[in-house]
Amino acid sequence: MKQDQKKSFRQRLADTTVPIICLASFTPAHHPMNINFFSITDCSARVFWQQFPVTREHETILIIGFGNAGTVMLDRALELNVFAPEQHITYHIFGDGDEYCRNRKRLGDIVSLNTESPHRDSVIFHDDLWNTDEALLCHADRIILCSDSEWDNISVLHTIQKFFAIRGELYIYNSNVHGVATSFGQAGDMLTPAFVLHNRLSDMALCRHELFRYQSGYTLPLWEDLGSLSKDMNFVAIDHISTKVRIALGEEAPAVPFDALPASVLRKAAAVFNTGDAATRDRYRRIEHERMQRCYKLHNYQDGATHDDSLRISPLVESYDELSEQERALADIGWVLLDELAAHKEARSGKK
């Protein structure tokens, strides 16, 4: 009887038109469209890389603390920090990365694993303690204190201040420390309508998926039939709009989440792609395809004739040079979204 009551309750939630937000660290594989799951840790990581973007093609980043927050931070870094074919960002991870690597079987396909490369991004997991290599610590471009424990982060920060002369930017997760390091990820900053309800994020993710369905001959399922994994990949694609604006406009681009970008800035960035020559468009396509590949390979997708989340297969797992022209053109959708988001903002503000 209790089980039937639970099912009845879940069905009533699904039948209502009222949006329901669940604060949780776990998202079911399938859930009704009106129910959204919100994770402070995940939202913090997504917003971090938009507010504090990587802008140089080579940068050394240390992540100290690799529990849940650090894991999500690295995932989102690899998915969002894709902005140049020749980039070689190096992520040094201090914490237990064994579980991370066991789950992400294809991590070595998208980065140089445990060996720094001058030609591609690298992820290096350290078995020694974070303060063992003084030269690495002192010359890093940014240091992210990302333990799940606020007190552990503060303890590391105190030690850095007391003993090391660092040159990079310091960031501290889930702490109200001010002045010494840039704080991010506090619940009070994340629990706002813009982040929790994320209406525009959902609208734009749905828009992207529909454009993909059209370009793919409607072979992909409807949005309401998608699993949480495919929906999340669409959300990441929308977050990457901030990166695309920086690719197009360089230092002129504001370092803000996609939703805070003015329509005029989006239009200007879109025009760079729309009016670019063949070489420019091909470069931008390659960047977007690399971003999509990373999302798929981080979740162990293999090459397949069709897209199937349950089987973990997709035709877009192939390298860019092996794709057909029709498949390469799918990367254009990521750039079309700049104009779509601008139109969305103009419509909401009453502009024409």
N, C-alpha and C positions, 0 to 999 in steps of 0.2 A: 504493500500500500504506500509506504514512504517513497519507494522508487517511482511509482506512478505519479505521486504528488510532485516530485522533483521534475519529472518530464513535463508535467502540466505547467509548472511554474516557468520552465525554460521556454515552453511553447508560447506562453503568454508574453514573455519578454520579447520573443522574436516577432510576435504578431503586432505589437504596439508600434506606432510610428515615431515614438519619442526616442531620440538618440540616447544610448546607454554607454557610459564610460566606465571601464573597469580598470582600477589600478592594480597591475599584476606584473610579475616578471615572466609569466608564461602565457603564450598565446595559442589557443587550440588551432589545429590544422584547418578546421572549417568552423565558421560561426556566422550567425545572421548578419545582414548588412548593417542593421541599426545598432549593433553592439561592437564597440571599439575597445581595444585593450591598450593601456597606457603604461609605459615603464619609464620612471624617472631616469634610471641609468641609461637606457637606450636613447631617450630624448636628449640627455645631457651630451652624449657622444656625438649625436647628429648635429646638434647646435654648435658644439665646440668647434668642429672643423669648418663650419661656415663663418663663425665669428672670428676665429683665429686661423685663417687659412694658410696653407703652405703655398708660397708664391715663387720660390726659387727652385730650379730644376734639381739642385742638390742641397739636401738639408739633413742634418743628423738629429734625430729625435730620441730621447730617452723616456721610456715609460717605466716608472718605479712602482711596483705593486701590480699584481696580475691575477686578482680575483675576478669577480663578476664585472666590476667596472672597467678594469684594465682589458679584459677580454673583449668587451663591447667596444671600447675605445679603439683597439687595434682593428677589429672588423670594419668599423666605420671609416677608419683612416684608409684602409686598403681599398674600400669601395668609393670613397669620395675624393681622395687626393690623387686624382688622375687628370693631368692637365697638359702633358707634353709627351710625345713619343720617346724622347730621349731623356726623360727624367730618371734620377736615381736617388730616391729618398731612402735613407737607412734608418730603420726602427730598431733600437736596442731595448730588449725586454728583460727587466729584472723581476723574476718571479717564476713560479713553476709553469712552464709552457708545455709539459708533456701531454696533458689532457687536450689542450688546444690543438696540438699537432695531430694527435690520434684521431680527432674528429674531422679535421680538415685535411683529408687525404691528398688533395690536389694543391695544397698551399705552395709546394715547390714548383708548380707550373706557372704561378703568377709572380713569384718573387724569388730572388736568390736566397736560399734558406741557410742561415748560419755562416754564410760567407759574403762579405761585402762586395758588391759588383759596381763597376763604374758605368754600366750600360743599362741597368734596370733597378727597380726597387729591391731592397734587401730587408729581411727580418732576421735578427740575430738574438737568440735566446741565451742568456748568461746563467751559468750555474753558480758563479761566484756572487758575492754580495755587491750591492750597488756602489759602495764606496771603495771598492778594491782598485779600480782603474782610475786614478786621479786625472790623467790626461783626457780620457774620454769624458769624464764628468765636467771638467773645466772647459772643454772646447765644444760641447754640444750646443746646437742652436736653440733647442728648447728642451726643458725637463718637465715632464708631467707626473706629478705625484698622484697616483691613481689607485691607492689601496682602498678597499671597501671601508676600512676603519679611518675615521677622521683623525683619531689620535695618532695612528701610525703615520699618516701623512704629515701631521704637525711635527712629530718627532723627527722625521727625515728632514723636513724643512729647517728645523732648529739646528740639526747637525750640519747641514749644508752651509747655513749662515755662519756657524761657529768656526768651521775648519776649511772651507773651500772657496776659492776665488773663481766663480763661474762667469761666463760671458753671455750665456743664453737666457732666454725668457723662462721664468718659473711659473707653473700653473699648479693649483692645488684643488683637488676634487672634494666637494661636499664639506667646505669649511668656510667660516666667515672671517678668515685671516685677510687683512687688508694691508696694502702698501708694499709688503715684502714679496708677495706672489699674487698672481691673478687668480681669484677664486671662481669656480664654475660648478654647476651641477647641484646647487642647493635646492631643496624641495620648494622653498618659497619662490624661487625664480622660475621653476618649471611648472608649478601648479597655477597656470594662468589659462584663460580661455583660448589664447592663440596656440598654446602647446597641447593642452589637454583635448580640446574639441577638434583641433586641426582640420577645420572645415575646408579651407582652401587646399591643404595638402591632399585631402581625400578627393576633392573635385578635380584637381589637376592629375592625380594618379589615375583616376577613372578616365579622364580625357586621353592620357597617354596610352592606356590600355586599348581604348576604342580605336585610336589611330593605328595601333599595332594590329588589331583585329582586321581593320580595313585593308592595310597594306599586305597582310598575310592571307587575304582571301577568306576572311572570317573562319579560319580553321581553329583559332584560339577560343576557349570558353568565354562566356559572358562574365562580367566583373563579379556578379553575385555568385557565380559558380567557382570562382578562383579560390585556391587555398591561401592560407595566410602567408606562405612563403613567396608566392608570386605577387601578392599585394605588397609585401614589404619591398620587393625588388622595384616595384613601381614607385613606392615612396622614396627609396634611395635615389631613383632617377630624378625625381622632383627636387630633392635636396641638392643634387648636383647642378641645378640651374645656377646657383651662386658661383660655382666653379666655372661654368661656361661663360658667365659674364666677365669673370676675371681673365679667362683665356682670350676673349674678344677685345676687352678694353684695357687690360693690364692694370697699372697702378691707379688708373682713373676709377676703377670699380670699387664700390663701397664694400667693406668687409662686414656683411650682415647676412642673416638667414634669407633664403629665397623669398619668403613672404614679405620681407621689409624692403625689397628692391622696388624703387619707383618704376612706374610704367614707362617713363621716358628713357630710363637707363636700359630697361629690357628691350625696348624698340631699337635703341642705338646698338646694343650688342647683337641683336638679331640681324640688323642690317649688314654687319661685318660678315656674317655667314652668307646671307642671301645674295650679296653682291660680290662675294669673293671669287677669285679665279679657280680653275680646276684643281690646282695644287693646294690652295687653301682649303677648299671643301674636302679634298681627300684627306688632308691632315686632320681636320676636325672630325671626319668620319672615323678615322683610325682611333682617335682619342675616345670617342663614344663607344666604339666596339670594344676597346680594351676595358672600359669601365663595365660594360655589360658582361664581358667574359669573366671579370673578377667576381662579380656577384654569383654567376653560375658555378664557377670552379670552387669558390669558398664553401659552396653547399654540395660539392661532389657531383656536379652534373657531368655527363658524358655526351659525346656527339650522337645525335639521333636524327632521323628523318623528320620527326615531328616533335612538338613540345609536350612533355608530360612530367609534371612535378612528382607524381608518385613513383615513376621509374627513374627520375633524375636524368632526363635526356632533353636535349635541345639542339636544333641545327646551328644555333648561334655560338656554340662552344668552339666551332672551328676557327682557325686563325683568319684574320681579315683577308689575306691574299688568296685563301681557298674558297671564299664566299662567291656566290653569283652576284651579278650587278643588282638584282632585285633584293638580295639579302643585305648587300652593302647599303642600299638605300634606306633600310630600316633605321640605320644610325642617324639619318637626317631628322627623324622624329624628335630626338633629344634636343635638337636645335630649333625645330618648329615650335616647341613648347615655350620658348621665350616670347614669341609673338602671342601665343595662346594665353599665357599668364598675363601679359600686358593688356590684352583685350578683356580678360576676366577682371582685372583691377579697374580698368576704365569703365566697364559696365557697372561695377559696384559703386563707383564714385559718381556716376551719372554723366561721365564724359563720353564724347563720340569720337 
